[in-house]
């Protein structure tokens, strides 16, 4: 499942299919951070901001000091027109590197 989802994620026109395959996989494997990062990124690219936020928050609960989910959270907050909060997450991401 994971390899298929990653293959599809490389093809933008196949993002919806990738989401359909990755969501059940991530539900069954909630600790698979790499696949959840892929899912969150695809959801953001599709503009599914609420679902992306759910994934990002779950990732941050698993790895609160990981630069990748911190950066995704910053991007999400910027999209929500919350630049001050986004900036704080970017600082955390930079410090996590």
N, C-alpha and C positions, 0 to 999 in steps of 0.2 A: 504493500500500500504506500509506504513512504516514498520509495523510489519512483513509483508511478506519479505520485503527487508532485514530487520535485521535478520530474520530467515535464509534466504539464505546466508547472509554474513558470517554466522558461518560455512558454508560448502564450503571449498575452491574450490571444483569442480563445485560449482554452482555460482561462482563469476560473470561469464559473464551474467547469467540470472538475478542476483541481479542488475547489472549495468543497464540492459535493463529496469528494473522496477523502479529503483531509479532515473535515469536521468529525466524521465518525471515528477515524483513526485517532485523532487527538482526544476525543472523549474516552476512548478505550485505553489510551496511553498518555495520561495527563502530565507525566513527568518528562516526556520527550520534548525537551526545550527547542531543539533544532527544528523539528517539524512544526511546532507551534509558532516559532518565529516566521517560518515560511507562510503559514496560514494567516497570521496577523498582517504580514506584508501584502499578501494577495488581497485580503479584505480591504486594506487601505487603498490599494490601487484600483479596486472596483468601486470605491466610495462607500463601502459598507462600514461606516464609521462606528456605529454602535457595537456591531459584532467584533470589529477590530479592537475596540476599547476593552471589551470583555476578555479577549485573548491577551492583550497587553497587560492588563491588570493581573491576570492569572500568572503570566510570565514573571512579572515583578514580585509576586508573592513567592514564587519559586526561587528567583534569583534577583534580589533587590539591588545588588551592586553590579549587575551585568550591563555593559555599555549598550548592547544592541536593543534590549527592550526599553532602556532609558531613552535612547534616541528615538525609538518609535513613539514613545509616550510624548516626547517633546514635539514631534511632528503632528501627532494627533491634537495636542493642545493648541498648537499654532493654527491648525485648521479650524478649531473651535473658537478662534479669536481670543485666546488666553495667552498672550505673549509673555507675560511676566512669569507664569507658571512654566511655560515651555522653556524659557531661559534657565530656570532652576534645574530642570531635568537635563538640559544640555550640559550644564556645569557638572552635575553628578556623573553624566556619561563620560565627560572628559576626565574627571578624576578617577573614574573606574578603569580607564585604559591603562 
